[in-house]
């Protein structure tokens, strides 16, 4: 930090500068530039970030939704397959981030070009994550107000709940990876204990046969698609965290062990507790098992761990869109959080549901193009990777076609005679594979010309713009 080099003659001034330097050191400012070896973290630290992200309200609620349409065995199978697909895509994207030391938005600057990455991929990720921050803040605020009423505090303002919890979540995101790691070390064990309690309570209340039975009314492919759509953005942003990883092996361990087991546990818990209480909303579930105060803590922590990642990733994407310097990350994160709080207070979260569903079709194909470029065209070698000036239309067209067809598979095709395609092929996975294959084809045919951008640019030159 520049404070370390300042010379102050007065002792008090020197102590003040040292304290300020320590404070700013806690604000993570490595937003878009490469992560040096000295800043690399253990795979366990990165795994805990993803475990904390998995432990969230949407996971529990999806478990409740599936509980009304599938047997418990079917739910676990669909969850395992869906998240295993996501995790495999994430591992390859995460290993690219590890190799290059760069976040996801920068890793896309070859497949889409520096301008294409800024105005397409980064903007899509920014909008999706900002929307989720608003949705999660609103859900937390509504549940908190309801739980306050349950314990005798009637009429707690919804807007006040949004501001209070939005600011609390935002504080952690502003202070970056280090404080996210600390938060998850505290929150994850406590949330797991509470979920275990809810499972035991539900089984003791209605019996194991009641919670484990049920018919598979929902097709397995539809359930898998629901799972993949739920975690669409996660398939793209893994490099934001694995750029801190020490090796490809560590990235694989952090991703697979951080995502799949936690996802299965949380959706399993949501399904069991929903059947045990007859409720689908997590706050109502915890209120009905007789521990409203503990339910409030669980709800807050579940939202906190996930929304911290939402604000953090939204800020990284917006910085790429605006080409801002690393030192601006804390300010940009606060702006993103404030916008998300306004979205929550305005009640726009309900209107974002359809929009987020559309993003579930258009976000995964981004990974298809980026992975095709690095692992197929570049053969997985960091030396073959370099940013591209301007717009690489090979990536843009591949992403757009993959996204449109994924949306088509998820809406139009299931209602047409070709419904078998929709029943047996996940729309999100289809979008990834189509974008991947089309990128390889377009790159071979037109990648060397203007269609493929305006030529190479070095990572050092890209970083110099961020200073």
Secondary structure, DSSP 8 states (H G I E B T S, - for coil): -GGGG---SSHHHHHHHHHHHHHHHHS---SSS---GGG---HHHHHHHHHHHHSSHHHHHHHHHHHTTS-HHHHHHHHHHHHHHHHHHHHHHHHHHHHHT--HHHHTTTTS-HHHIIIIIHHHHHHHHHHHHHHHHHHHHHHHHHHHHHTT-TT--HHHHHHHHHHHHHHHHHTHHHHHHHHHHHHHHHHHHHHHHHHHHHHHHH-HHHHH-----S-HHHHHHHHHHHTTGGGT-THHHHTT-SSHHHHHHHHHHHHHHHHHHHHHHHHHHHHHHS--SHHHHHHHTT-HHHHHHHHHHHHHHHHHHHHHHHHHHHHHHHT--GGGHHHHHHHHHHHHHHHHHTTTTTTHHHHHHHHHHHTHHHHHHHHIIIIIISTT-GGG--EESS--HHHHHHHHHHHHHHHHHHTTGGGSTTHHHHHHS-HHHHHHHHHHHHHHHHHHHHTTSGGG-S-EE-HHHHHHTT-
